[in-house]
Amino acid sequence: MSGIMMPMPTPSLKNSFPAPPPSQQEVDEFVTAAGKGDMVVVTAFLDKHITSINQKGPLDHTAMTKAAAEGQKEMVELLLKKGAQIDARDNYNWTPLIYAAQRGRTPIVALLLEKGAQIGATAQQGWTALMWAARFGYTGTVRILLEKGAEIGAVNTSGMTALKLAMAYKHGETAELIEQWPELQRQRQEQERKNKERELAEIKARELNAERLEKLKNQRPPKPPLKKKRDGTTQGKRLCESGGGLYSPE
């Protein structure tokens, strides 16, 4: 038995070589699935071709731009988690943020800005996300872009600002918000300043009250002890026994 050589186990060849790059048809199907929110197809593609996450599919969309344009928030979250470029651009220089703003996908806009998307990115002819949202009257989208610091006075190659676009396409509510935004910001900052001053004054008042109470405590003379007679009774007890008041034992 000692002379018999046991066969050595052969290493598994599974996953020894990287998968070949995906075909364009596979990429197209992946990008289309991202726009539909199809987690099964997208996850299967990424498990096999994670390095192709930013490849372009139909109409030069990446999975990120397509998911953002179609309002697929969970898909956008997944793609970002897997390493998709947050500011990926198509052949027209559109980013996921610009697509989301142009279609009024406010939750997607908020998510992308939270994750660090470039708020001032420009597409063809200098259009920003704010301009597109104003052009179509998406007031909620405009508001969140303004809150996050979008440049209100940016001008595209046609000389149009977000305000001019909202007015030109008769989006009165949107135009009013943009026009009043600087004053609204000033009022907000003034209110925040007042709130801060009030908070500091309340803290100071509490500190002063605490100091006064501490001083009063230290200044209050201690109560003198009740005198006792030789028989051990106190003055209070003697008064009670003589009918001069209530008595409670010490």
Sine and cosine of phi, psi and omega as CSV:
sin_phi,cos_phi,sin_psi,cos_psi,sin_omega,cos_omega
0.00,0.00,-0.56,0.83,-0.06,-1.00
-0.93,0.36,-0.34,0.94,-0.03,-1.00
-1.00,-0.01,-0.07,1.00,-0.05,-1.00
-1.00,0.08,0.81,-0.59,0.02,-1.00
-1.00,0.06,0.83,-0.56,0.03,-1.00
-0.99,0.14,0.65,-0.76,0.01,-1.00
-0.91,0.41,0.68,-0.73,0.02,-1.00
-0.98,0.20,0.67,-0.74,0.03,-1.00
-0.92,0.40,0.68,-0.73,0.00,-1.00
-1.00,0.04,0.71,-0.70,0.00,-1.00
-0.90,0.43,0.60,-0.80,0.02,-1.00
-0.92,0.39,0.67,-0.74,0.02,-1.00
-1.00,0.00,0.01,1.00,-0.02,-1.00
-0.90,0.43,0.73,-0.69,0.01,-1.00
0.88,0.47,0.30,0.95,0.03,-1.00
-0.96,0.28,-0.45,0.89,-0.05,-1.00
-0.85,-0.53,0.61,-0.79,0.02,-1.00
-0.91,0.42,0.49,-0.87,0.01,-1.00
-0.92,0.39,0.55,-0.84,0.06,-1.00
-0.90,0.44,0.43,-0.90,0.00,-1.00
-0.87,0.50,0.49,-0.87,-0.03,-1.00
-0.94,0.33,0.46,-0.89,0.11,-0.99
-0.96,0.28,0.27,-0.96,0.02,-1.00
-0.90,0.44,-0.53,0.85,0.03,-1.00
-0.90,0.43,-0.65,0.76,0.03,-1.00
-0.90,0.44,-0.66,0.75,0.03,-1.00
-0.89,0.45,-0.70,0.72,0.01,-1.00
-0.86,0.52,-0.68,0.74,0.00,-1.00
-0.91,0.41,-0.62,0.79,0.04,-1.00
-0.90,0.44,-0.75,0.67,-0.01,-1.00
-0.90,0.43,-0.68,0.73,0.03,-1.00
-0.88,0.47,-0.67,0.74,0.02,-1.00
-0.90,0.44,-0.59,0.81,0.04,-1.00
-0.89,0.46,-0.64,0.77,0.03,-1.00
-0.93,0.38,-0.42,0.91,0.02,-1.00
-1.00,-0.03,-0.12,0.99,-0.04,-1.00
0.97,0.25,0.42,0.91,-0.03,-1.00
-0.99,0.14,1.00,-0.07,-0.05,-1.00
-0.91,0.42,-0.57,0.82,-0.06,-1.00
-0.89,0.45,-0.79,0.62,-0.03,-1.00
-0.91,0.42,-0.69,0.73,-0.03,-1.00
-0.91,0.42,-0.70,0.71,0.00,-1.00
-0.90,0.44,-0.66,0.75,0.01,-1.00
-0.89,0.45,-0.66,0.75,0.02,-1.00
-0.90,0.43,-0.72,0.70,-0.04,-1.00
-0.92,0.38,-0.55,0.84,0.06,-1.00
-0.88,0.48,-0.49,0.87,-0.07,-1.00
-0.98,-0.19,-0.53,0.85,-0.12,-0.99
-0.72,-0.70,0.79,0.61,-0.08,-1.00
-0.87,0.50,-0.53,0.85,-0.01,-1.00
-0.95,0.30,-0.15,0.99,0.00,-1.00
-0.97,-0.23,0.34,0.94,-0.10,-0.99
-0.90,0.44,-0.43,0.90,-0.04,-1.00
-0.98,-0.22,0.17,0.98,0.02,-1.00
-0.94,0.35,0.47,-0.88,-0.07,-1.00
-1.00,-0.03,0.59,-0.81,0.02,-1.00
-0.89,-0.46,-0.63,-0.78,-0.03,-1.00
-0.85,0.53,0.65,-0.76,0.01,-1.00
0.83,0.56,0.49,0.87,0.04,-1.00
0.89,0.46,0.31,0.95,0.09,-1.00
-0.96,0.28,0.61,-0.79,0.31,-0.95
-1.00,-0.03,0.15,-0.99,0.05,-1.00
-0.87,0.50,-0.60,0.80,-0.01,-1.00
-0.92,0.40,-0.74,0.67,-0.02,-1.00
-0.91,0.42,-0.60,0.80,-0.01,-1.00
-0.93,0.36,-0.71,0.71,0.01,-1.00
-0.90,0.43,-0.64,0.77,0.02,-1.00
-0.92,0.40,-0.68,0.73,-0.01,-1.00
-0.89,0.45,-0.58,0.82,-0.06,-1.00
-1.00,-0.02,0.04,1.00,0.07,-1.00
0.96,0.27,0.47,0.89,-0.03,-1.00
-1.00,0.00,1.00,0.09,-0.12,-0.99
-0.90,0.44,-0.73,0.68,-0.01,-1.00
-0.88,0.47,-0.58,0.81,0.02,-1.00
-0.93,0.37,-0.68,0.73,0.04,-1.00
-0.86,0.51,-0.69,0.72,0.02,-1.00
-0.87,0.49,-0.69,0.72,0.01,-1.00
-0.89,0.45,-0.73,0.68,-0.04,-1.00
-0.89,0.46,-0.65,0.76,0.05,-1.00
-0.90,0.44,-0.66,0.75,0.01,-1.00
-0.89,0.46,-0.55,0.84,-0.02,-1.00
-1.00,0.09,-0.06,1.00,0.09,-1.00
0.97,-0.25,0.28,0.96,0.03,-1.00
-0.92,0.40,0.54,-0.84,0.01,-1.00
-0.95,0.32,0.83,-0.55,-0.07,-1.00
-0.94,0.33,-0.46,0.89,0.01,-1.00
-0.93,-0.37,0.50,0.86,0.04,-1.00
-0.84,0.54,0.66,-0.75,-0.06,-1.00
-0.90,-0.43,0.55,-0.83,0.12,-0.99
-1.00,-0.01,-0.18,-0.98,-0.05,-1.00
-0.94,0.33,-0.16,0.99,0.04,-1.00
-0.97,-0.26,0.18,0.98,0.02,-1.00
0.95,0.32,0.27,0.96,0.04,-1.00
-0.98,0.20,0.68,-0.74,0.07,-1.00
-0.97,-0.22,0.22,-0.98,0.08,-1.00
-0.82,0.57,-0.62,0.79,0.01,-1.00
-0.90,0.44,-0.68,0.74,0.00,-1.00
-0.91,0.42,-0.68,0.73,0.05,-1.00
-0.87,0.50,-0.72,0.69,-0.03,-1.00
-0.90,0.45,-0.66,0.75,0.00,-1.00
-0.93,0.37,-0.62,0.78,-0.04,-1.00
-0.91,0.41,-0.39,0.92,0.01,-1.00
-0.95,-0.32,0.13,0.99,0.05,-1.00
0.94,0.35,0.52,0.85,0.01,-1.00
-1.00,0.07,0.96,0.27,-0.12,-0.99
-0.85,0.53,-0.71,0.71,0.03,-1.00
-0.87,0.49,-0.59,0.81,0.03,-1.00
-0.93,0.36,-0.67,0.74,0.04,-1.00
-0.85,0.53,-0.72,0.69,0.00,-1.00
-0.88,0.48,-0.69,0.73,0.00,-1.00
-0.90,0.44,-0.73,0.68,-0.03,-1.00
-0.90,0.44,-0.65,0.76,0.03,-1.00
-0.92,0.40,-0.62,0.78,0.03,-1.00
-0.89,0.46,-0.57,0.82,-0.04,-1.00
-1.00,0.05,0.01,1.00,0.12,-0.99
0.97,-0.23,0.32,0.95,0.04,-1.00
-0.88,0.47,0.52,-0.85,-0.03,-1.00
-0.97,0.25,0.95,-0.33,-0.13,-0.99
-0.94,0.33,-0.46,0.89,-0.04,-1.00
-0.99,-0.14,0.23,0.97,0.01,-1.00
-0.85,0.52,0.62,-0.79,-0.01,-1.00
-0.89,-0.45,0.60,-0.80,0.07,-1.00
-0.99,-0.16,-0.36,-0.93,0.03,-1.00
-0.82,0.57,0.64,-0.77,0.05,-1.00
0.88,0.48,0.40,0.92,0.13,-0.99
0.96,0.26,0.33,0.94,-0.01,-1.00
-0.98,0.21,0.73,-0.68,0.06,-1.00
-0.98,-0.20,0.14,-0.99,0.06,-1.00
-0.87,0.50,-0.65,0.76,0.01,-1.00
-0.89,0.45,-0.66,0.76,0.00,-1.00
-0.88,0.47,-0.70,0.72,-0.02,-1.00
-0.91,0.42,-0.67,0.74,0.02,-1.00
-0.89,0.45,-0.63,0.78,0.03,-1.00
-0.93,0.36,-0.63,0.77,-0.01,-1.00
-0.84,0.54,-0.60,0.80,-0.03,-1.00
-0.98,-0.20,0.08,1.00,0.10,-1.00
0.95,0.30,0.53,0.85,0.05,-1.00
-1.00,0.06,1.00,0.09,-0.14,-0.99
-0.88,0.47,-0.66,0.75,0.01,-1.00
-0.89,0.46,-0.66,0.75,0.04,-1.00
-0.92,0.39,-0.67,0.74,0.05,-1.00
-0.86,0.52,-0.69,0.72,-0.05,-1.00
-0.87,0.49,-0.73,0.69,-0.05,-1.00
-0.94,0.35,-0.54,0.84,0.08,-1.00
-0.91,0.42,-0.66,0.75,0.04,-1.00
-0.91,0.41,-0.66,0.75,0.01,-1.00
-0.88,0.47,-0.52,0.86,-0.02,-1.00
-1.00,0.00,0.05,1.00,0.14,-0.99
0.98,-0.20,0.33,0.95,0.05,-1.00
-0.86,0.51,0.62,-0.78,-0.05,-1.00
-0.96,0.27,0.92,-0.40,-0.11,-0.99
-0.95,0.32,-0.45,0.89,-0.07,-1.00
-0.99,-0.17,0.17,0.98,0.01,-1.00
-0.86,0.50,0.61,-0.79,-0.07,-1.00
-0.84,-0.54,0.72,-0.70,0.06,-1.00
-1.00,0.05,-0.05,-1.00,-0.09,-1.00
-0.93,0.36,-0.25,0.97,0.06,-1.00
-1.00,-0.05,0.08,1.00,0.01,-1.00
0.98,0.18,0.31,0.95,-0.06,-1.00
-0.98,-0.21,0.69,-0.72,0.14,-0.99
-0.98,-0.18,0.10,-0.99,0.05,-1.00
-0.87,0.50,-0.67,0.74,0.01,-1.00
-0.89,0.45,-0.72,0.70,0.00,-1.00
-0.88,0.47,-0.61,0.79,0.01,-1.00
-0.91,0.41,-0.69,0.72,0.02,-1.00
-0.88,0.47,-0.64,0.77,0.00,-1.00
-0.95,0.31,-0.64,0.76,-0.03,-1.00
-0.89,0.45,-0.57,0.82,-0.02,-1.00
-0.99,-0.17,0.27,0.96,0.17,-0.99
0.87,0.50,0.68,0.73,0.11,-0.99
-0.98,-0.19,0.99,0.14,-0.15,-0.99
-0.86,0.50,-0.70,0.71,-0.03,-1.00
-0.90,0.44,-0.68,0.74,0.01,-1.00
-0.91,0.41,-0.70,0.72,0.01,-1.00
-0.88,0.47,-0.65,0.76,0.00,-1.00
-0.90,0.44,-0.66,0.75,0.03,-1.00
-0.88,0.48,-0.73,0.68,-0.03,-1.00
-0.90,0.43,-0.68,0.73,-0.03,-1.00
-0.90,0.43,-0.61,0.79,-0.06,-1.00
-1.00,0.03,-0.13,0.99,-0.13,-0.99
-0.84,0.55,-0.73,0.69,0.01,-1.00
-0.84,0.55,-0.67,0.74,0.02,-1.00
-0.93,0.36,-0.63,0.78,0.05,-1.00
-0.88,0.48,-0.64,0.77,0.04,-1.00
-0.91,0.41,-0.65,0.76,0.02,-1.00
-0.89,0.46,-0.69,0.73,0.01,-1.00
-0.90,0.43,-0.64,0.77,0.01,-1.00
-0.90,0.44,-0.70,0.71,0.01,-1.00
-0.90,0.44,-0.62,0.78,0.03,-1.00
-0.91,0.42,-0.66,0.75,0.03,-1.00
-0.91,0.41,-0.64,0.77,0.04,-1.00
-0.89,0.45,-0.63,0.78,0.04,-1.00
-0.90,0.45,-0.71,0.71,0.01,-1.00
-0.89,0.45,-0.67,0.74,0.01,-1.00
-0.88,0.47,-0.63,0.77,0.01,-1.00
-0.91,0.40,-0.69,0.72,0.03,-1.00
-0.89,0.46,-0.66,0.75,0.01,-1.00
-0.90,0.44,-0.66,0.75,0.01,-1.00
-0.89,0.45,-0.69,0.73,0.01,-1.00
-0.91,0.42,-0.63,0.78,0.02,-1.00
-0.90,0.44,-0.65,0.76,0.02,-1.00
-0.91,0.42,-0.64,0.77,0.03,-1.00
-0.89,0.45,-0.68,0.73,0.01,-1.00
-0.90,0.44,-0.65,0.76,0.00,-1.00
-0.90,0.45,-0.67,0.74,0.02,-1.00
-0.89,0.45,-0.64,0.77,0.01,-1.00
-0.90,0.43,-0.67,0.74,0.01,-1.00
-0.91,0.42,-0.66,0.75,0.03,-1.00
-0.88,0.47,-0.65,0.76,0.02,-1.00
-0.90,0.44,-0.64,0.77,0.02,-1.00
-0.91,0.42,-0.68,0.73,0.00,-1.00
-0.90,0.45,-0.69,0.73,0.02,-1.00
-0.88,0.47,-0.64,0.77,0.01,-1.00
-0.91,0.42,-0.65,0.76,0.03,-1.00
-0.91,0.41,-0.69,0.73,0.03,-1.00
-0.88,0.47,-0.63,0.78,0.01,-1.00
-0.89,0.45,-0.66,0.75,-0.03,-1.00
-0.96,0.28,-0.48,0.88,-0.04,-1.00
-1.00,0.10,-0.31,0.95,-0.08,-1.00
-0.95,0.33,0.84,-0.54,-0.02,-1.00
-0.94,0.35,0.56,-0.83,0.01,-1.00
-0.93,0.37,0.51,-0.86,0.02,-1.00
-0.94,0.35,0.73,-0.69,0.03,-1.00
-0.94,0.35,0.58,-0.81,0.01,-1.00
-0.94,0.34,0.54,-0.84,0.05,-1.00
-0.93,0.36,0.70,-0.72,0.00,-1.00
-0.97,0.24,0.60,-0.80,0.03,-1.00
-0.92,-0.39,0.60,-0.80,0.12,-0.99
-0.99,0.15,0.06,-1.00,-0.03,-1.00
-0.90,0.43,-0.48,0.87,0.01,-1.00
-0.98,0.22,-0.02,1.00,0.07,-1.00
1.00,-0.03,-0.04,1.00,0.01,-1.00
-1.00,0.09,0.52,-0.86,0.03,-1.00
-1.00,-0.04,0.24,-0.97,0.02,-1.00
-0.87,0.50,-0.63,0.78,0.00,-1.00
-0.90,0.43,-0.62,0.78,0.00,-1.00
-0.93,0.38,-0.62,0.78,0.00,-1.00
-0.91,0.41,-0.64,0.77,0.03,-1.00
-0.89,0.46,-0.65,0.76,0.00,-1.00
-0.90,0.44,-0.71,0.71,-0.04,-1.00
-0.91,0.42,-0.45,0.89,0.01,-1.00
-1.00,-0.01,0.09,1.00,0.01,-1.00
1.00,0.05,0.26,0.97,-0.08,-1.00
-1.00,-0.04,0.07,1.00,0.01,-1.00
0.39,-0.92,0.10,-1.00,-0.01,-1.00
-0.96,0.27,0.45,-0.89,0.03,-1.00
-0.78,-0.62,0.74,-0.67,0.16,-0.99
-0.80,-0.59,0.65,-0.76,-0.06,-1.00
-0.92,0.40,0.48,-0.88,-0.01,-1.00
-0.95,0.33,0.00,0.00,0.00,0.00
